[in-house]
Amino acid sequence: MKTKLTLIALLLSISGYAVSSEQAAPAELISETLETCKQYAIEDGVPQDDLNNYLLDCVNEELEANGYLRIESIDD
């Protein structure tokens, strides 16, 4: 029983570390991702009114998928 509790505690501490180890993405990566997302927006026919939200969502999805923190806004 003690071994199971130790294992559970270890797994929880490792998963907590993984969450807390996220860091901000380098500016160059954000810029490259934004350019890719702009191409997606053109291909998807995103209306101008929806473009900023689309780009922010697209960039954040890519950042999160690669273990980086989300960004708050897109600076052109």
C-alpha positions as CSV (number, residue, x, y, z in Angstrom):
1,M,0.0,0.0,0.0
2,K,2.8,2.4,0.9
3,T,4.4,1.7,-2.5
4,K,1.2,2.6,-4.3
5,L,0.9,5.8,-2.4
6,T,4.5,6.7,-3.2
7,L,3.9,5.9,-6.9
8,I,0.8,8.1,-7.0
9,A,2.6,11.0,-5.3
10,L,5.5,10.7,-7.7
11,L,3.1,10.7,-10.7
12,L,1.2,13.7,-9.4
13,S,4.5,15.6,-8.8
14,I,5.7,14.8,-12.4
15,S,2.4,15.9,-14.0
16,G,2.5,19.1,-11.9
17,Y,6.0,19.7,-13.1
18,A,5.0,19.3,-16.7
19,V,2.3,21.9,-16.3
20,S,4.6,24.4,-14.5
21,S,7.4,23.9,-17.0
22,E,5.5,25.5,-19.8
23,Q,7.3,28.7,-21.0
24,A,6.7,31.5,-23.4
25,A,7.4,30.8,-27.0
26,P,10.3,32.6,-28.7
27,A,9.2,35.6,-30.7
28,E,10.5,34.0,-33.9
29,L,8.3,30.9,-33.4
30,I,5.3,33.1,-32.8
31,S,6.0,35.1,-35.9
32,E,6.5,32.0,-38.0
33,T,3.3,30.4,-36.6
34,L,1.4,33.6,-37.3
35,E,2.5,33.6,-41.0
36,T,1.3,30.0,-41.3
37,C,-2.0,30.8,-39.7
38,K,-2.4,33.7,-42.1
39,Q,-2.1,31.2,-45.0
40,Y,-4.7,29.0,-43.3
41,A,-7.0,32.0,-43.0
42,I,-6.7,32.7,-46.7
43,E,-7.3,29.0,-47.6
44,D,-10.3,28.9,-45.3
45,G,-11.8,32.1,-46.6
46,V,-11.9,33.7,-43.1
47,P,-13.8,37.1,-43.3
48,Q,-11.9,40.2,-42.3
49,D,-14.1,40.8,-39.3
50,D,-13.2,37.4,-37.9
51,L,-9.5,37.4,-38.9
52,N,-7.9,38.6,-35.6
53,N,-9.9,36.0,-33.5
54,Y,-9.1,33.3,-36.0
55,L,-5.3,34.1,-36.0
56,L,-5.2,34.3,-32.2
57,D,-6.9,30.9,-31.8
58,C,-4.8,29.3,-34.5
59,V,-1.5,30.6,-33.0
60,N,-2.5,29.5,-29.5
61,E,-3.5,26.1,-30.6
62,E,-0.1,25.6,-32.2
63,L,1.7,27.0,-29.2
64,E,-0.2,24.8,-26.7
65,A,0.4,21.7,-28.9
66,N,4.1,22.4,-28.6
67,G,4.1,23.0,-24.8
68,Y,4.2,26.8,-24.8
69,L,2.0,29.3,-23.0
70,R,-0.8,31.0,-24.8
71,I,-0.4,34.6,-26.0
72,E,-3.0,37.3,-25.2
73,S,-3.0,39.2,-28.5
74,I,-1.6,39.3,-32.0
75,D,0.6,42.3,-32.6
76,D,1.0,43.1,-36.3
